[in-house]
Amino acid sequence: MKALDRKALRDLWHLRGQALAIALVIAAGIAMLVMSQATLDSLRQTRARLYQDYRFSDVWVQLKRAPDNLADRLADIPGVAEVETRVATAGKLQLTSFREPVEALLQSLPDSGQPRQNLLYLRAGRLPAPFAQDEVVVSDAFAEAHHLKPGERLRATVYGRAQWFTVVGIASSPEYLYQIKPGSMFPDYERYAIVWAHRRALAAALDMNGAFNQAVIKLAPGAHEQDVIDALDRLLARYGSRGATGRADQLSHHFLDQEFKQLATMARLFPAIFLGVAAFLLNVVFKRLIGTQRDQVAILKAFGYTTRQVALHYGLIVTLICLLGSAIGVGLGVWLGQHLSGLYRINFRFPFLDFHLGLPVMAAGIGISLLAALGGTGRAVYAAAGEPVAQAMRPPAPERYRRTLAERLGLTRWLSQAARIIWRQLERRPGKALLTVIGLALAGGILMMARFQTGSIFHMVDLEFRLAQQQDISASFVEPTGRGALRELAAIDGVRAVEGVRQVPVRLRHDNHSALTSIQGLPAGASLQRPVDMHLRRVALPPDGLVLGDYLAQRLGVKPGDLVWVEVLEGRQKKLQLPVVQLVQAYTGL
């Protein structure tokens, strides 16, 4: 071992307390990077494999009713590789072990069992037997919430018609990795289920024999998604189409994409803060170390060591601290990543999720930590190593002192002796003061981000369910109904107020931007549900025009006073041009 290497180890031992503290800060940053990036890579690869193996669709279209023979015309659209039609509807489930009603999406299966697209991953049991109209498969999250097993019975009500079914299988689907009711903020596995049944059974309940109300489509390689969507909308407009949508607007896929964006942000932001703090600490420690070893540096150079060798000597100490922190961080990141992947597998219902740490992620973590550490100490190290021998042998020259700004302004008469010393140090060493402030700001940022998510969720819930929505119960109808239903609801014991809401599916267009959403019509003087503005004040709805959420307005590129085209996606499907009257703050939906 070379003499400089022995000196480096000896110096590192003398700095062991500070070195360990800095290594732990580096470890925290590397752990966050490894956990976030490795989990993100694992999720992306798992989703891609799942989509390919289980034939996830590219385009979805929901309509009122269309004859089965229309599927051939859909298949003839340029860019369409495969079309599969099905029947789907909302319904209610009743379990003997659960007294509250359960909302469900009932979706048809072909007589062959497995669909051609969005294949089911059976976790238990089997698919319904051919032509068995009283057998169903239920979603795994719902089954886990109610401890359902194959062989148990449940009652489904569709359009007022009730039928008992036997659960023969428990499954998941790439179409419903995130099993959330449309319009909800969070999943509720106890009160929302996906149910797959034979098409004959659902068609009979909906009077859809020889017809379909939903189609899923696989695109040919190289096909342009938007061209296919436009062709589908033109062809299916007369059949009550609610607008075809691609993967980006598919609910489960959209939530996964948003989660991936959050993970990518975590992989960049948190490590940057931790490594920035580590670089600041290394700068402080090594400036002090080099300042106390000026004579040693001079002696080393007098014995023939070059500036480069002396600089590499101190760089070795920095590297050893970084490698220690990186080793701890990689191990901790793998452990945290495995646990985080397990949480994602539960919440997003992945049938399988293989966590793995790629070599590029590990190399990037170690490389970034070394760059941050050497960047924080490089200037101080090279300044000391490049100092002439004769000058380094002498004590450092005293700094040129001058009166501070506070002294020139006569403010020091109101400052204590300690305060004057602090003020002088801040003004005479502005670089050091700035780095200290940055370090404190980064540390404060870590604390803020750790608490931000919880606080933001509480704020969002408070805004939505205390200010904007004040109802205790919401009742949804499959089809629009008259005011008589409101009178019946108001007559129920314990009900103090009832308000009707009309929702109409629409496509909004402005310039080259469009969005599928729904317009919500509220009664005049509504008190149970009303939007709030940017200042959290409840908004009085105008008699005409649209009030848009800020996110939707940004997506469409509109502001108050602009005109938007409204394409109604039900009934006679009118096209209207309406003004945007006001923007409100919206945390959920469009």
ChimeraX attribute file (.defattr): number of C-alpha atoms within 10 A of each C-alpha:
attribute: neighborCount
match mode: 1-to-1
recipient: residues
	/A:1	5
	/A:2	7
	/A:3	7
	/A:4	17
	/A:5	15
	/A:6	12
	/A:7	14
	/A:8	19
	/A:9	14
	/A:10	13
	/A:11	14
	/A:12	20
	/A:13	12
	/A:14	11
	/A:15	14
	/A:16	13
	/A:17	11
	/A:18	16
	/A:19	23
	/A:20	15
	/A:21	15
	/A:22	25
	/A:23	25
	/A:24	21
	/A:25	25
	/A:26	34
	/A:27	30
	/A:28	25
	/A:29	32
	/A:30	34
	/A:31	29
	/A:32	28
	/A:33	29
	/A:34	29
	/A:35	29
	/A:36	28
	/A:37	26
	/A:38	27
	/A:39	31
	/A:40	22
	/A:41	19
	/A:42	20
	/A:43	22
	/A:44	16
	/A:45	15
	/A:46	18
	/A:47	20
	/A:48	13
	/A:49	12
	/A:50	21
	/A:51	18
	/A:52	13
	/A:53	12
	/A:54	19
	/A:55	19
	/A:56	22
	/A:57	25
	/A:58	18
	/A:59	24
	/A:60	21
	/A:61	20
	/A:62	21
	/A:63	20
	/A:64	18
	/A:65	18
	/A:66	20
	/A:67	13
	/A:68	15
	/A:69	11
	/A:70	14
	/A:71	17
	/A:72	11
	/A:73	11
	/A:74	21
	/A:75	16
	/A:76	12
	/A:77	15
	/A:78	14
	/A:79	17
	/A:80	20
	/A:81	15
	/A:82	18
	/A:83	21
	/A:84	19
	/A:85	21
	/A:86	20
	/A:87	26
	/A:88	23
	/A:89	18
	/A:90	16
	/A:91	20
	/A:92	20
	/A:93	23
	/A:94	18
	/A:95	16
	/A:96	10
	/A:97	10
	/A:98	12
	/A:99	8
	/A:100	12
	/A:101	13
	/A:102	19
	/A:103	19
	/A:104	22
	/A:105	16
	/A:106	24
	/A:107	20
	/A:108	24
	/A:109	28
	/A:110	19
	/A:111	16
	/A:112	13
	/A:113	18
	/A:114	14
	/A:115	17
	/A:116	18
	/A:117	21
	/A:118	21
	/A:119	22
	/A:120	23
	/A:121	18
	/A:122	18
	/A:123	13
	/A:124	14
	/A:125	15
	/A:126	16
	/A:127	23
	/A:128	25
	/A:129	15
	/A:130	12
	/A:131	15
	/A:132	13
	/A:133	17
	/A:134	17
	/A:135	22
	/A:136	27
	/A:137	30
	/A:138	24
	/A:139	26
	/A:140	26
	/A:141	26
	/A:142	22
	/A:143	21
	/A:144	13
	/A:145	12
	/A:146	15
	/A:147	10
	/A:148	19
	/A:149	16
	/A:150	17
	/A:151	13
	/A:152	13
	/A:153	19
	/A:154	17
	/A:155	14
	/A:156	21
	/A:157	17
	/A:158	18
	/A:159	14
	/A:160	10
	/A:161	10
	/A:162	15
	/A:163	14
	/A:164	14
	/A:165	18
	/A:166	17
	/A:167	26
	/A:168	21
	/A:169	25
	/A:170	27
	/A:171	24
	/A:172	24
	/A:173	25
	/A:174	26
	/A:175	21
	/A:176	18
	/A:177	23
	/A:178	23
	/A:179	25
	/A:180	20
	/A:181	19
	/A:182	11
	/A:183	10
	/A:184	10
	/A:185	14
	/A:186	11
	/A:187	15
	/A:188	16
	/A:189	20
	/A:190	17
	/A:191	18
	/A:192	21
	/A:193	25
	/A:194	25
	/A:195	24
	/A:196	25
	/A:197	27
	/A:198	27
	/A:199	22
	/A:200	21
	/A:201	21
	/A:202	23
	/A:203	20
	/A:204	11
	/A:205	18
	/A:206	17
	/A:207	11
	/A:208	19
	/A:209	16
	/A:210	12
	/A:211	20
	/A:212	26
	/A:213	22
	/A:214	21
	/A:215	20
	/A:216	21
	/A:217	22
	/A:218	20
	/A:219	18
	/A:220	14
	/A:221	9
	/A:222	7
	/A:223	14
	/A:224	13
	/A:225	17
	/A:226	13
	/A:227	13
	/A:228	22
	/A:229	19
	/A:230	13
	/A:231	14
	/A:232	21
	/A:233	19
	/A:234	12
	/A:235	15
	/A:236	21
	/A:237	17
	/A:238	16
	/A:239	17
	/A:240	20
	/A:241	25
	/A:242	23
	/A:243	24
	/A:244	22
	/A:245	23
	/A:246	17
	/A:247	16
	/A:248	13
	/A:249	15
	/A:250	16
	/A:251	19
	/A:252	19
	/A:253	19
	/A:254	14
	/A:255	17
	/A:256	18
	/A:257	14
	/A:258	11
	/A:259	14
	/A:260	19
	/A:261	13
	/A:262	13
	/A:263	20
	/A:264	17
	/A:265	13
	/A:266	17
	/A:267	23
	/A:268	15
	/A:269	16
	/A:270	23
	/A:271	25
	/A:272	20
	/A:273	21
	/A:274	24
	/A:275	26
	/A:276	24
	/A:277	27
	/A:278	27
	/A:279	26
	/A:280	22
	/A:281	23
	/A:282	24
	/A:283	23
	/A:284	17
	/A:285	17
	/A:286	19
	/A:287	17
	/A:288	12
	/A:289	15
	/A:290	18
	/A:291	16
	/A:292	12
	/A:293	14
	/A:294	21
	/A:295	18
	/A:296	13
	/A:297	25
	/A:298	23
	/A:299	16
	/A:300	18
	/A:301	20
	/A:302	14
	/A:303	9
	/A:304	9
	/A:305	15
	/A:306	14
	/A:307	20
	/A:308	11
	/A:309	15
	/A:310	21
	/A:311	19
	/A:312	19
	/A:313	19
	/A:314	25
	/A:315	20
	/A:316	18
	/A:317	21
	/A:318	23
	/A:319	18
	/A:320	17
	/A:321	24
	/A:322	29
	/A:323	19
	/A:324	17
	/A:325	26
	/A:326	30
	/A:327	18
	/A:328	18
	/A:329	28
	/A:330	25
	/A:331	16
	/A:332	18
	/A:333	28
	/A:334	21
	/A:335	14
	/A:336	18
	/A:337	26
	/A:338	19
	/A:339	15
	/A:340	16
	/A:341	21
	/A:342	18
	/A:343	12
	/A:344	17
	/A:345	17
	/A:346	14
	/A:347	14
	/A:348	19
	/A:349	21
	/A:350	21
	/A:351	18
	/A:352	11
	/A:353	20
	/A:354	13
	/A:355	21
	/A:356	14
	/A:357	19
	/A:358	13
	/A:359	10
	/A:360	10
	/A:361	18
	/A:362	21
	/A:363	12
	/A:364	14
	/A:365	24
	/A:366	20
	/A:367	15
	/A:368	19
	/A:369	28
	/A:370	23
	/A:371	16
	/A:372	21
	/A:373	27
	/A:374	21
	/A:375	16
	/A:376	23
	/A:377	23
	/A:378	19
	/A:379	13
	/A:380	18
	/A:381	23
	/A:382	17
	/A:383	12
	/A:384	20
	/A:385	27
	/A:386	17
	/A:387	16
	/A:388	14
	/A:389	17
	/A:390	11
	/A:391	13
	/A:392	21
	/A:393	16
	/A:394	11
	/A:395	11
	/A:396	10
	/A:397	7
	/A:398	6
	/A:399	7
	/A:400	6
	/A:401	8
	/A:402	10
	/A:403	11
	/A:404	17
	/A:405	13
	/A:406	15
	/A:407	14
	/A:408	10
	/A:409	10
	/A:410	10
	/A:411	11
	/A:412	16
	/A:413	11
	/A:414	9
	/A:415	12
	/A:416	10
	/A:417	11
	/A:418	8
	/A:419	12
	/A:420	18
	/A:421	11
	/A:422	11
	/A:423	17
	/A:424	18
	/A:425	14
	/A:426	15
	/A:427	15
	/A:428	16
	/A:429	10
	/A:430	12
	/A:431	11
	/A:432	16
	/A:433	14
	/A:434	12
	/A:435	17
	/A:436	16
	/A:437	12
	/A:438	15
	/A:439	20
	/A:440	14
	/A:441	14
	/A:442	19
	/A:443	15
	/A:444	13
	/A:445	16
	/A:446	16
	/A:447	11
	/A:448	12
	/A:449	13
	/A:450	12
	/A:451	11
	/A:452	13
	/A:453	11
	/A:454	11
	/A:455	13
	/A:456	11
	/A:457	12
	/A:458	12
	/A:459	12
	/A:460	16
	/A:461	15
	/A:462	13
	/A:463	18
	/A:464	21
	/A:465	13
	/A:466	13
	/A:467	17
	/A:468	22
	/A:469	16
	/A:470	13
	/A:471	14
	/A:472	8
	/A:473	7
	/A:474	8
	/A:475	6
	/A:476	7
	/A:477	9
	/A:478	10
	/A:479	7
	/A:480	10
	/A:481	11
	/A:482	9
	/A:483	9
	/A:484	9
	/A:485	12
	/A:486	14
	/A:487	12
	/A:488	10
	/A:489	15
	/A:490	15
	/A:491	13
	/A:492	9
	/A:493	7
	/A:494	7
	/A:495	11
	/A:496	9
	/A:497	12
	/A:498	18
	/A:499	19
	/A:500	18
	/A:501	14
	/A:502	12
	/A:503	13
	/A:504	15
	/A:505	18
	/A:506	22
	/A:507	18
	/A:508	23
	/A:509	18
	/A:510	18
	/A:511	11
	/A:512	7
	/A:513	11
	/A:514	17
	/A:515	16
	/A:516	17
	/A:517	17
	/A:518	17
	/A:519	18
	/A:520	12
	/A:521	13
	/A:522	17
	/A:523	13
	/A:524	11
	/A:525	11
	/A:526	14
	/A:527	16
	/A:528	17
	/A:529	21
	/A:530	19
	/A:531	22
	/A:532	21
	/A:533	18
	/A:534	13
	/A:535	8
	/A:536	13
	/A:537	14
	/A:538	16
	/A:539	16
	/A:540	14
	/A:541	19
	/A:542	11
	/A:543	7
	/A:544	10
	/A:545	16
	/A:546	21
	/A:547	22
	/A:548	22
	/A:549	21
	/A:550	20
	/A:551	17
	/A:552	19
	/A:553	19
	/A:554	11
	/A:555	13
	/A:556	18
	/A:557	15
	/A:558	20
	/A:559	16
	/A:560	14
	/A:561	13
	/A:562	12
	/A:563	19
	/A:564	20
	/A:565	17
	/A:566	20
	/A:567	19
	/A:568	22
	/A:569	23
	/A:570	19
	/A:571	12
	/A:572	10
	/A:573	17
	/A:574	11
	/A:575	14
	/A:576	12
	/A:577	14
	/A:578	16
	/A:579	17
	/A:580	19
	/A:581	17
	/A:582	19
	/A:583	22
	/A:584	21
	/A:585	18
	/A:586	20
	/A:587	16
	/A:588	12
	/A:589	13
	/A:590	17
